[in-house]
Amino acid sequence: MLSRTADHVYWMARYMERAENLARILDVHHRMSLLPQSAGEIERQWTATLDIMGMLGAYRAQHDVIDTDTVMHFLMFDRDNPSSIVSCLRSARENAHTVRGTLTSELWEAINATWLKVNDFAPSRLAETGPTEFFDWVKYRSHLSRGVTVGTMLRDEAFHFTRLGTFIERADNTLRILDVKYHLLRGAHTPNDAAVDYYQWSALLHSVSAFEIYRRVYRDQITPSRVAELLLLRPDMPRSLAYCMREVYGLLQAVANGRSAETQRRAGEFEASLRFGRIEELMRDGLHPYLDSALERILDLGQRISEDFLVPVTT
Amino acid sequence: MGANGAFFDEMNGAAGETRPHYEAFERWLEATASSRIERKRVQADALFRRVGITFAVYGEAAGTERLIPFDLIPRIIPAAEWQQLSAGLSQRIRTLNAFLHDIYHDQEILKAGVIPYEQVLQNAQYRPEMKGVDVAGGIYSHISGVDIVRAGAGEFYVLEDNLRVPSGVSYMIEDRRMMMRLFPDLFATHRIAPVEHYPDLLLDTLRTVAPNGVSDPTVVLLTPGSYNSAYFEHAFLAQQMGIELVEGRDLFVTHEGVFMSTTRGRRKVDVIYRRIDDDFLDPQAFRKDSMLGVPGLFAAYRAGKVTLANAIGTGVADDKSIYPYVPDMVRFYLGEKPLLNNVPTYMLRKPEDLAYTLDHLAELVVKEVHGAGGYGMLVGPASTKAEIEAFRQRILATPEKYIAQPTLALSTCPTFVESGIAPRHIDLRPFVLSGSEIRFVPGGLTRVALKEGSLVVNSSQGGGTKDTWVLEA
């Protein structure tokens, strides 16, 4: 397929997945913010989240204060923030529009309808219903796009690059969601407060639809290392890093071309380290350094995928 | 106009009696509750928006997309009328292709004195670069969108032959899908000729004009991009044909031919259905500032490495200054009697035509020779004195830029409007495909001027569309 078309379907899927994950991250925050805490604590948490999402600088350029309403608006509805949920849905739609002929009609319609509908969620309306309704809606629309993708698209390159976008983005986002939690714990005033800790970890599990999975898999109390294991290493947990990387590796084999051998090798090496890794070893130097290095590897793969497949050849 | 001074109406004729081919529909319309129809109108609107059947509007904020209004009352054509029309269309397009081949080769028609040399050779749309270029199959206009109107007591006239990059066929298909979805019962009670196989015919036509020696040609559709007003149609047709929708930046030219850049390296391209105007196709050959084109494309085309559909330089044949000669061309190239009427046309470069026109501006339609889209024209009977005087000055400044025609009493078709159902003026654009043979799907796109009394059907000026039914005999 055309390099440019592959680029558009890849980014279409990435932006849709990113919108969903941003909704998930904000949902954790919203749940946590229902716990009693000081204004200073709230500011610290938002600062950490904006930093991990790579948006702290953009936020500070626009706003002087960090409070829940302003940050939530910035991350949900701010059209000038290219990483807000609304902007992600717009970018997904713009990319899909450019290659709508490559998508099935159902997929294009699902993504277009999402964009048309998001404009109905006025911030003022959310003041009454609370943001959860919006987060649920974003997740639902993302589920719908993904379901239509899997249910209607021919298993050709367009499908493979769409899925590649989904899993690269999800791997990236899962790492960031874990990292947000790490920052929230670091320096918390009540590090041994079991109740707060429980709510924070369970909110995180809820945010990645893993609370029930955790209970089923471990049948035991929630501990940080098990949560990390579930989200990093479980091969059967669809949002885990291991699962995403297995998909990425398989998809890279499906689209392989004459330039992509090194990219496949790196993806395979990373995938194997997750398949055979143990959580104790991953966390030996602490969770955060591991998350950092894993995020580096995902960024490197994203860069290499662009160079190998998505940038046009000219000779 | 009909005998009683009314316009010819597709449903009610000139005398107000329901024409036989509309009887079943009229019974259905009378038996159907207006609330059901209103619900369907709302549903159609929501569906079109969801599917994204929109057109971008130039001059409004970037990315503005509008729906083309869709009217639920179909324009119905009986089998006998379509037979007559299709024979005329086929004759006309064969003639225009012969004319294009001739003027870029031996110029017999000019030598014979049928058309003055300067009318062709000094025409801005004539491309001297195309002189002596042999195009595959000798076909220049592979896709033609001929605008037909009906006037007087119901005679058909050709208003324009669109031989460059005619658009609108996607609306023809989507209108049909919409009607089938909203009113399946109507399709059970009428024998309506299908139109949805148009993309199949188009792909087949494009494959027949591949360069010599290519047995399994790769066909692509070249679009200016997603901000073009007809982008929906480009994407739609590429998808329906299963071919790549490419932009100029996806293509490059080597001495071997034209290639597209894919995820697996380069791939040869044999036929380009281009939806970009001549001027923008190749910055090395035409407009140097074009960001949409492919450098070197014209050289590859001249060398026979790739087919462009439509060919470069077809604009001279659908130019309004050449239009008056088409009936003569039919006689010259085919030795046949023209089957379709031309609208009588005054060429204002001729002093006697200019004098007549200036005396009768209030009755005539005056058009720019190179204009399109309903812009740059004067509809005398619908204009104020001041507008007419302003236009008079423009004509006097450059008379050779204008032609004038009598204001046709365009036929009407019942249409849903705010106050209920009322007659509105319509035209018809059938799409004629020319490859190894001439083919079309029955009917075409019917456009309707939604403003009362308006004769301008263009979507950019408040026009809508209707499903067009050709009834099978």
Interface residues (C-beta under 8 A of the other chain):
Chain A: M1 L2 S3 R4 T5 A6 E94 H97 T98 V99 R100 G101 T102 S105 W108 E109 N112 A113 L116 E157 F161 V255 N257 G258 F309 L310 P312 V313 T314 T315
Chain B: R49 R50 V51 G52 G225 S226 H234 A235 F236 L237 A238 Q239 E244 L245 V246 E247 R249 D250 F252 T254 M260 S261 T262 T263 R264 G265 R266
